[in-house]
Amino acid sequence: MVPITYLVFLVIVVVHSGYICRQLCFVGRQFLPVLCAGILAFVLNHPYEYVRTFYEKKGKIPKKASRIFGLISVYAGLIGVAAAVVRFALPRLINSIRNFAENQDDYMQAFEESTGMLIGKMGIKHLDLSPLIEGISGYLGRLDQTMDTLLPRMARMTTGALSGLAAFGIITVLSIYVLYDKEKLKRQIKRLYRAYMPECIYQPVKNFLVTAVEVFDHFVAGQFIESVVLGSLCFTGMVVFQLDYSGLVSLIVGLTAFIPLLGAYIGGGIGFILLLFISSRKAFTFLIFFIILQQLENSLIYPRIVGKHTGLPCLWVLASVTVGGGLFGIIGMIGSVPVATLIYVLLRQGVEKREKMKSAGQREATKL
């Protein structure tokens, strides 16, 4: 009777799989603000703990008050950064893109001359660059059309922006509650899975969750700090060397730095190509500066600021970024490294545990 029931249930699921998937996606979208609030609280946990500890120990403020002041300080800083980006960085970024699109003909001519000069110096003959030039011209033409229609689109997007702002407000309030009551939430979750989980798997699941939180916490904090520092230093250096599009290139470098190991080089390559449209001298000046900056950042700045690395070998990082990017795109490239780090740490712990058990068994056998 039971197998027949399961078979009927399976047939119903298969027949109505489309409807079931649509309903599950609808339910999942309703939980999306809660998920985003948890991610925001996870990202802000490090600065919140630092500020709260500072108020509690240095300011001699009671624990409950220090938590409130810590939340106010962290979220005030977040709102201030967002306001500064919208007020100062975003208009300059739009102007840079618009300027690049408006001067595309001059830049294409300079790019063609620069590449021709480089090919001549390399001794390469009979190389037809017209397909490359035509392809780039097509992309730049679409960019120009996009900029021409951007302002009308922004006017039509006002309603969507307001609804997005309301959703962001809900996410912010939920994340505040998560940060404020995180200790209570930890105790409740621990009691829940302690009560309903079998004792034989309780400890392994607990170790897995603790390791996962630690790995992702270090990864998020480390990559965020690295991105901010690298983008800021890149902007400062480009201003000093009087290179064009310092804001746009630095933003690209900072964002791509979230991709471990390869991201900063991808951003640097994009910046090099953008500057190559203007001047080969400026492009190679940027390339030399960026290589030196990367070496200094990897050897001196990153270890001192972050303090701890994930401990994942370079081979694993390359493999995880390649596989993650192939499966899930940019999100996969970013998220694959902490997942690979978690697998690596769990495998290492399992191997060490089995080695200790075998060593203990061999010692017992020797005694007998």
N, C-alpha and C positions, 0 to 999 in steps of 0.2 A: 504493500500500500504506500509506504513511504517513498520508494523509488518512483512510483507512478506520479505522486504529488510533485516531486522534484522535477520530473520530466515535463509535466504540464506547466510548471512555473518557468522552466527554461524556454519552452516553446513560446509562452506569452512574452517573455523578455525579448526573445529574438524577433518575434513578429512586430512588436511595438518598440523596437530599439530606438527608432528615430524620435518618437514622442518622449520616451524616457530620457534620452540624452538632452532634448530641449528643456525638459522640466528640471533636470539636474543642473544644467547651465543657468537656468533662471534662479534656482535656489542658491547656486554658487555666487551669482552676481549680488544677491542680497547680503551675503556674508563678506563681500569684497571690502567694504569699509572697515569691518572688524579686523580683517587680515592686514590691510594697509596700516591701521592703527597699531597693530602689534609690531609691524616692521619699523614704523616710525619710532615707537618706544624703544625697540631694540637698538636702533641707530643712535638715539639720544641718551641711551643708558650711561655710556662712558662720561660724556660731559656733565650729565646730571649728577652722577656719583662724585665726580671731582668737585663740583661746586658745592654740593651738599656737605661733603666732608670738610671743605674749607670753611663753610659757615659754622659747622658744628665744633671743629677743633680750634681754628684760628679766631673765629668770631665769638666763641663761647655762647652760642645760641642753642637752646634746647632742641632735642632731636626732631620733634614734630614740627617746630617752627623752621628748622633748617631744611626740612623736606619741602615745605611750602615755598620758602625763599629760593631754594634750588630750582624748583619747577618754574617759578616766575622768571628767574634769571635766564634759564636755558631757553624757554619759549620766547622771551623777549629778544634774546640774541637771534633765534631762528627767524622771527618776524622781521628783525632789523636787517638781517642778511638778505632775506627775500625782497624786502622793500628796496634795499640798495641795488640789488640785481635788476629789478624792474625799473628803477628810477635812472640808474646810470649805465649799467652794463648792457641792458637789452637795447636801448636806443642806439648805442654805439655799434653793437653787433649788427643791427638792421642796417645802419648806415654803411658799415663795411661791406656787407653783402650787396647792398644796392650799388655802391661805388664800384665794386668788382664787376657787377653785371653791366653797368653803364659803360665801362671802359674795356669791355671784352675784346673789341676789335684791336685796340692798341696792345692789349696783353697777349692776344693770339699772335700778333706779328712779332712781339718781343720773344715769345715762347718759341716760335718757329726759328728765329734768328739764333737764339741761345742753343737750341737742340742741334741746329745745323753746325754751329761752331764747335760744339762738343763732339759731334760725329766726325767732323773734319780733323780735330786734334787726335781722335782715336784711330784715324787711318781707315775708317770704314767708307767704302764707296758703293754707289748704286743702291742706296737704301731709300725706299719710297716712304716718306712720312705722311703722305696725303690722307690715307685712311685714319691715322691717329688724329691728325689735325681736324678732319671733318667730324670725327666722333666727338672730340672735345668741344668743337664749335656748336654741335647739336645740343650737348648738355648745357652749355652756357646760354644758348638761345632759350631753352626751356626755363633756366634760372631767371633770365630777364623777364619772360612772360609771367613767371610766378610772382616776382617782385611787383610787376605792374598791377596784378590783381590781388595783392596782399591786403591793401587797405580796405577795399570793398568787402573782402572776406572777413576782415576783422570786425567790420561794422555788423555783418550778419551773425558773427560768432558771439555777440554780446550776451544773448540769452544763455548759450552754452557755457560761457565764462562764469556767469552768475550762478548757474547750477553747480558748476565745478567748484566755485568758491564756497558754496554751501556744503558740498560734500567734503571739501578740505577742512571746513570748520568742524564738522561732525567727527572726522578722523582725528583732528587735533584734540578735541575734548575726550574722545575715547582713549587716545594715547596718554593723556594726562592722568586719567584714572588708572590706566595700566601701570604707569611709573609710580604713582603714589601708593598703590596697593599691591605692588609686585611681591612683597614678602608674604602677604596674606594669600595671594594667588598661588604662590609656590607651595605653601603649606596645604592649601585645599587640593591642588592637583596631586601632591604627594600622598595625601590621605586617600584620595579617590583611587589611584591605581594601586596603592598598598592594600586597600580593602577588596578590590575586585580582581586583582591580578594574581595568578597562581604563584606560590612562593618560589617554585623552581625557576621561574623566568623573571622574578621581580628584580634581583640584583643585576643580571645582564642588561635588562631594559634600562634600569637606573644609570648604570655606567655608560650606556650608549647615549642617553639623553644628556648627561652631564658633559660628556666628551663633545657631542654635537654642538651644544650651546657654547662651550669654550672655543671650539674651532671657528664657528661662524662669528662669534664676538670679536676674536682677534683679527679675523679676516676683514670684517667690515670696518673696524677702527683703523687698522693698518692701511687699507687701500684708500680710505677717505682722507687720512692725513697725508698720504703720499701724493694723492691727486691734487689737493689744495697747495701743498708745498711746491710740487713740480710746476703746476700752472702759474703760481705766483712768481717763482724764479724765472720761468720762461718769459713771462710778461716783462719783468724788470730788465732782463738781458736784452730783449728785443727793443725796449725803449732806449736803453743805453747805446745800442748799436744803430739806432734810428732805422729799424726795419719796418716795413709796411705791414698793416693788418696785425699788429701786436695783440690786440684784444681777441680777434677771431682765432688766430693761430693758438694763442695760449689757452683759450677755452677748449678748442679741439684737443690739445695735448692733455689738459686736465681731465676731460671726460674720458678719453681713451685710456688714460692711466689706470682706470678702474679694471681694465683687462690686465691681469698679472703677466709680467715678464715681456709680453709682446705689445701691450697696448700703447705704451709711451713711444715705442718705435713706429707704430702705425700713425700716431698723431704727428710725430716728427716728419715722417714721410709725406703726409698730407700738407704740412706746412711748407716743406721744401718745394713741392709741386706748385703750390699757390704762389710762392715767391719767385719761382722759375718763370712764371708768366710775366713778371715785372722786370726782373733783372737776374741774370745768371750770377753776377757778383754777390748780390744780396742773398740769393738762394744758397750759395756755397758758404757765405758767411754764417747764415743761420745753421747750416748743416754742421759746420765745425763747432759752433757754439753749442748746439744741442747735444752733440756727441760728448763734449767735455762736461756739460751739465748732467747728462745721464750717468757718466762715470762717477762724478762727485756725489750725485744723489744716491746711487746704489751703494757706494763704498763708505760714505761718511754720514750723510743726512738721514737716510732711511733707518739704519740701525740705531742711531741715537734717539730719533723721535719715537719710532714705533717700539723699539726695545726688543721685541720678539718677532721672529719670522714663523711662518707656518711649519717650517721644517720639511717641506715637501721637496724632494730632489727635482732638478731641472727637467729631467726626462719625463717624470710624472706630470709636471706643469705643462710642458709642451704637448704631451699626449692628451691631457684632459682638455686643454684649450682647443686643440684641433678637433677632437671628437665632439665636445660641447658646442663649438661653433658650427660644425657640420650638421648637428641634429637640431639645435634650437637658436642658431644665429648669435646675435650679440649677447642676449640674455644667457645663452648657454656658455659662451666664452667667459662671462663674468662668474656665473654660478658653478661652473664645473670644477674650479680650483678648490673651493671649500669642501665640495662633495668628495673630490679625490683625496683631499687632506684627511677628511674624516675616515674614509676607507683605509688609507695608509696607516693612520694612527691606530685604528681598531685591529688591523692585521698585525701591526707591530706588537700591540698589547697581547693579542692571542698567541703569537709566536713565543713571546717571552714567558707567558704563563705555561705553555706546553713544555718549553725547555726546562723550566723550574720543576714541573711535575716529573719529567723524565729523569732529571738529575736526582731528585729526591727518591724516585723509585730505584735508581741504580745504587744509591747509597744504602738503601734498605736491603737490597739484594746482596750487597757486599758484606754487610754486617751478618746476614744469615749464613 
